[in-house]
Amino acid sequence: HPDWTDSAVRQIADKRIVMGMSEAQVQAAWGPPKTVNADPSGRKLCYGFRCKRWVSTIGGAVVEMKE
């Protein structure tokens, strides 16, 4: 992904998520989500048992997370 910044690529390689990342970058770091919950305000990508780790996005960008 030539359009991703060097910083984003390093974060992905370290499997770290930061605010502002795209959903594609989250999936590159953590893999596909177990479930995705969507509503008019955004999306929540759930990872692990009972959504132990999650990422909330608005407009495709991370706005909140729990690692």
N, C-alpha and C positions, 0 to 999 in steps of 0.2 A: 504494500500500500504506500506508494510514493507520496501521497498527500498527508500521511500521518507524520507528526513531528517526531524528532529524535527522542524527545522526552516521553512522548506517548509510547513509542516502541520500547523504551527501557522499562516503563511501568508495566507494559504487557508482558515483557520477558520475565519480570519479577512477579507476575500474577497479582499485581496491585491495581486497584481501581481508584481513580481520582475524579473529583467533580468536573463536569464538562465533557468527559469522555463520551463517545458515541456508543450506541448499543453494539455496533460491530466490534468496537475495541473491547468492550466488556466481554463479548463472546470469544474474542481472540485470547483474552487473558484467562477467563474462567470456563470456557466452553459453553455449549448450549444450556439454557436454563431448564430446570425441571418443569416449571410451569410459568406461564405469563398471565398476569391479571391486568386487564385493560379497563379503563373507564374514561369519561370525557376529560378528566384532568391529567391523564398520563398513563404510564404503564409501570408495572412492578414485575421485575424478573426475579424469580425465586430459584435459589440453589440449595441443595442439600435437603435433608429430612426436615419436614415442617418449616420450610423456608427459613432455615437457620441463617443463611447469608442471602441478602437481597439487594437489589438496586432499583431505585425509582427513577424514571426518566420522564421528561416533558419535552416534546418536540425532538425526541431521539437522543437527548443529552442527559447525562447523569445529573440529578439534582439532590439526591439523598441516597445513602447506602448504609448497610450494616455488614461488616466483614466478619 
